[in-house]
Amino acid sequence: MTRIEVIRPGLSTTVQDRGRPGFAHLGVPPSGAVDANALELGNRLVGNAPGAAALEATLDGPTLRFDGPATVALTGATTPAPHGVCVSFERGDVLEVGRCLDGVRAYVCVRGGIDVEPTLGSRSTDLMTGLGPAPLRAGDVLTVGPEPERPARPQPARSPELPAEPVLRVSLGPRDDWFVPAAAEVLCSQPWRVSASSNRVGVRLEGPPLERARTGELLSEGLVTGALQVPSSGQPILLLQDHPTTGGYPVIAVVHSDDLWLAGQLAPSQCVRFALAARTPNPTS
């Protein structure tokens, strides 16, 4: 099997597949690719199963050397390397992914997938719990998995264009009653700036504080990917794949699951807006 040597890991590059959902009762986040659409697109291009493990690069991608033949497709955020098309590599060839030019997460999908030992059924790196393989370091060697049955696609396929100011659909609740009635209007009526202190756990947002109607403490309760959790500062945090499974801050709204890929591409200092959809039921009602 072909092996991949990590010459340069990039800023933060991890192995990701579809994650390990279903373990929240054990305190294990779902993890997996933040932009699942990009992961599946890249895997389709190289002929893998949709959830095969790939490399997720954040802001600045890795430099990789192949010791044998490999077919690779890059998806998600565009980089200086060829995007949305299968590229063949031979022994000794080097792939330099480079800096993300739009969005923040690029996916390096290799025909056969990245073959690392699964943990709880997934090969994903979980930055919060430490489950799965460690983030890439210089000198690491990765193994490519067995040749899949499906052929690679010769036609290029581009990832969706990322808007300059994305709009994410949200459903209010389950704890919007902990906020003054005007808080939902504030959330959905003006742009929010993405903080530089964002990661796979959550996107910190900067804007006018969302004012609470209740000042008491909320008992810890379950959290989902896409929840807009609001700590005492009033500045919401959009929870991503490595989020904690429970929390004691009220969740004013939840981002629609179809928009989570876009949330995963939000860049520092970028502005994002929210649009109101349906209501999320209160778990105690």
Secondary structure, DSSP 4 states (H G I P E B T S, - for coil): --EEEEEE--SEEEEESS--TT-GGGT----S-SSHHHHHHHHHHHT--TT--EEEEESB--EEEESS-EEEEEEES--SS--SS-EEE-TT-EEE--B-SSSSEEEEEETT-B----BTTB----TTT--SSPPP-TT-EEEB-PPPSSPPP-S--PPPPPPSS-EEEEEE-SSGGGB-THHHHHHHHS-EEEPTT--SSEEEEESS---BS--SPPPPEE--TTEEE--TTS--EEE-TT--SEESS-EEEEE-GGGHHHHTTPPTT-EEEEEEEEEPPPTT-
